[in-house]
Amino acid sequence: NVDNLFLFGSGSLSPYRNLGWKYNLKTKDNDSINLEPLFTKAKTLGLEQINIEGACFVSGKLLFVNRGNKGYPHNHLIITDEKFPNNDSSFQLSVIPFAAQKDPASFKGISGLCHAKESDQLIMTVSTKDTKNSYEDGAIGKSYLHIINNISTKIMDMALGSKRVIDL
C-alpha cells in the first residue's frame, strides 16, 4: 500500500460521506471505495454513530478511528482486512472501544491515526470539540497526542487505552 493514497469519507452524513478513494501515486489510477458495507457492519457491532476521522494500516489490517462527541462520548477503533479498499465483500470487521471517559462535558475525541512501523506505536491526535453530534463542526479546544506501544499485538484486544499522553 506504499504506492497508494487513500481518502475516506467520514460516514457521518449518509449517503453523502460514504465514499472513499484509492489513488495510485505511480500510475495515477484512482478507484472509488464504497464505505457503506463497512459502516453497516460497524453499526451491527454496536456503533450508534459513524464519524471516521482517521485511518492507517497495521500488520495487514486497516484501522479506522470512529470519533465520538459530547452527545455520544465514545471513541472506537474499527479494524478490517487490508483488502477492504479493493471493494472485497468478504472482509472481516471488529470494533474495539477506547477507554471510557468519565466527563462527557470535556470529551476528548480522536481525530487522527498514524502507525510508526519501526517502533510499532499507534500515534493518535486527540482534541476536545464543542459538538453534540457526529456531523456538525464545533470549536476545537485542547489538543493531545496519545501513544499506544506494541499496537500490532493489541489490535485484537477487547478494549484499548493509551498509557502515554502528551498535552499540546
Secondary structure as GFF3:
##gff-version 3
##sequence-region A 1 168
A	DSSP	beta_strand	4	8	.	.	.	ID=ss1
A	DSSP	beta_strand	19	24	.	.	.	ID=ss2
A	DSSP	beta_strand	30	34	.	.	.	ID=ss3
A	DSSP	alpha_helix	36	44	.	.	.	ID=ss4
A	DSSP	beta_strand	52	58	.	.	.	ID=ss5
A	DSSP	beta_strand	61	66	.	.	.	ID=ss6
A	DSSP	beta_strand	76	81	.	.	.	ID=ss7
A	DSSP	three_ten_helix	84	86	.	.	.	ID=ss8
A	DSSP	beta_strand	93	97	.	.	.	ID=ss9
A	DSSP	three_ten_helix	104	106	.	.	.	ID=ss10
A	DSSP	beta_strand	108	116	.	.	.	ID=ss11
A	DSSP	beta_strand	121	129	.	.	.	ID=ss12
A	DSSP	beta_strand	140	148	.	.	.	ID=ss13
A	DSSP	three_ten_helix	151	153	.	.	.	ID=ss14
A	DSSP	beta_strand	164	167	.	.	.	ID=ss15
###
